[in-house]
Amino acid sequence: MQALKKYESLSYKYKIAHYKASGYYSKWNIRLNLLNISIVSLIGISNNITSITENDNKALSVSYSIVLYFSVLLSASQQFLKYEELAEKHRVASVRYNHLYNLCLLSSETQIDAIIEEYENIYNSSPLLPEYLKDIIVDEEKQEPVTMLDLDNIDVATAHQLNRMIVQSFKD
């Protein structure tokens, strides 16, 4: 039952992390799109105004070209960063981890091999999480197991909590 709980916990944490990553990349994609649309609209409006007033100002023409060049660079960076594609990949990973989480809730210990295999498939096919989201995931395999308790120096609240945990483990 312990292994099943471990994969239930991991799938839940990865589900949340990938969902947050999806939102992060979606927001940046929207911001870059809005910035690019604003720049192109500003260039279009400014170009129309100068053509209506028939002003042959070379400095204005050069500044339009520079801003238009910045817009092209912004569009190219959007294609290079692929925020929209990353957001979709994280969204799919979140859905797959959610399915695994629900599977863990409904499964018994006899199905642990299938759950481990599914977890490894999802983990290997999922995109990498951004650094700021990695603190959501606690590497449970590296946690040291409790081997011995100092029962002489234990307070009453901790003793009651340990007792509840022991009783619960026998019920499972």
TARAPE-V422704 format. One record per pair of residues at least 24 apart in sequence whose ideal C-beta (glycine too) atoms are under 7 Angstrom apart, sorted by sequence separation. I is the first residue (numbers start at 1). J is the second residue. D is the distance in Angstrom with one decimal. If there is no record, write none. Layout:
# TARAPE-V422704
I|J|D  I|J|D
This chain:
# TARAPE-V422704
43|67|5.8  43|68|5.4  97|122|6.1  96|122|4.8  39|67|6.1  93|122|6.8  39|70|6.6  40|71|5.5  39|71|4.4  93|126|4.0  93|127|6.6  36|71|5.9  90|127|6.0  36|74|4.9  89|127|4.6  35|74|6.4  36|75|5.9  86|127|6.2  32|74|6.5  32|78|5.1  29|83|3.9  28|83|5.0  29|84|4.8  25|83|4.6  29|87|6.3  25|86|4.5  26|87|4.3  25|87|3.8  22|87|4.9  25|90|6.6  22|90|3.8  21|90|4.2  22|91|4.3  18|90|4.6  22|94|6.2  18|93|4.2  19|94|4.3  18|94|3.9  15|94|5.2  18|97|6.3  15|97|3.8  14|97|4.6  15|98|4.9  11|97|4.8  15|101|5.9  11|100|4.2  12|101|5.0  11|101|4.2  8|101|6.2  11|104|6.1  8|104|3.8  7|104|5.5  8|105|6.5  4|104|5.9  4|107|6.6  4|109|5.8  24|130|6.5  1|109|5.7  4|112|5.9  7|115|5.3  11|119|6.7  18|126|6.7  21|129|5.7  3|112|5.3  7|116|6.8  10|119|7.0  21|130|5.8  4|115|7.0  7|119|5.5  17|129|5.4  21|133|5.8  20|133|5.8  17|133|4.7  17|136|4.6  16|136|6.2  17|137|6.0  13|136|5.6  14|137|6.5  13|137|5.2  10|140|6.9  6|140|5.8  1|172|4.6
